[in-house]
Amino acid sequence: MVTAKVQADKPDGSGAAEPPAALVAHWVAAGVVAPKARWQALPGGNTNRVWRIVPAGPGAPVLVCKLYRPGGETPLFANDPAAEASALRALSGTGLAPDFVADAATEAGGSLIYLHVAGRVWRPQDDAGAVARALACLHSQPLPPDLPPRPSDARAMRDQARAMLADIGQAGAELAAQEPPEAPTSGAAPVFVHGDATAGNVLVTPAGVTLIDWQCPGRGDPAGDLSLFLSPAMQAVSGNAPLSAAKAEAFLDAYGRPDIVARFRALQPLFHWRMAAYCLWRAARGDAGYARAAKLEGQALGAALRG
């Protein structure tokens, strides 16, 4: 019988749930985790449960174990174990993502093991250009053949927003009336996208920045990744104030692709509208912080529509 050594790591000191015994047993039996390793529940984990696994002795690497929650997907963000494993395999060794170790369907649920990355979450005082350059590098990576497509054209974004607003009824009526007019845009070939490139998913490390939480990757529009990092709502959900105009411009300049930046600017009102709809949809389900996030995104939408 395997006994997990668990160390709670919640910032409020309240402790965290132990990893399921079946999860620990699977990875120990597979030879991926040592029986005496310490499992430390990591804070965050808005969608899935995550533990840092510290080896009992010297020489072995620190690991991270993710246990996927069934039904964790939302209208904008997938929760795709197979896609995350594919992305980490493809990006191992690049520094853009944690290095893949193993994945499996365990009795406790789908699970992923990868190497722990020592760093801290990106904050507005950090270099936005480093994030932009990391995204530009990601968008130039070869596409793994098994990555799923992610909706990226204007029609798909409108359909997503309309569906979310229709789902919440009167709570979405005011925003529904603010749907941006159609704008001419140039097409963008699908690239390797993160799909959830928010500030909360960027770790600042001594070597640069590393993107984490890859459960939404796919073949998609690079402008979508730019919009997620710049989104006032997603900055707020990540614990930050919205970025200043100067910081946002520095980010776009550092990305280094004027054609993609031009596409982002043309679609910016639609990105804001869809994100505001998403935040209202989350707020209608009682998710903390999303009502304020919707207000921030709505203000940005108004500014974008005014030009």
ABEGO torsion letter per residue (X at the ends): XBBBBBBBABAAGAEBBBBBAAAAAAAAAAGABBAABBBBBBBEGAABBBBBBBBABBGBBBBBBBBBBBGABBAABBBBAAAAAAAAAAABGAGABBBBABBBBBAAEBBBBBBBBBBBBBBAABBAAAAAAAAAAAAABBBBAABBBBBABAAAAAAAAAAAAAAAEAAAAAAAAABBBBBBBBBBBBBBBAGABBAAABBBBAAEBBBBGAAABEBBBAAAAAAAAABAAAAAAAGBBBBBAAAAAAAAAAAGBAAAAAAAAAAAAAAAAAAAAAAAAAAAAGBBGAAAAAAAAAAAAAAAAAX
